[in-house]
């Protein structure tokens, strides 16, 4: 996540896209559907908006993704993040 935040500051959209592509795949491999869904959503957003992605919107999406990962690590049900996840997916769709 720290590398993604650095890439966001540098507006290195390609690096961010690559990371979220990997997160989407890892989420699928390990049975973490919310990680897959948000990861794929951010990746797709960047592919569609290559020329002018919104740094503010990406920062919000990354923050929500980070909380989702922290919840999984802490054993907190992803249900606690459902509304945040749904909201960011709607914004980046």
Protein Blocks (a to p, Z undefined) as FASTA:
>chain_A
ZZmmmmmmnopaklmmmmmmmmmmmmmmnopaklmmmmmmmmmmmmmmmmlccfklmmmm
mmmmmmmmmmmmnopafklmmmmmmmmmmmmZZ
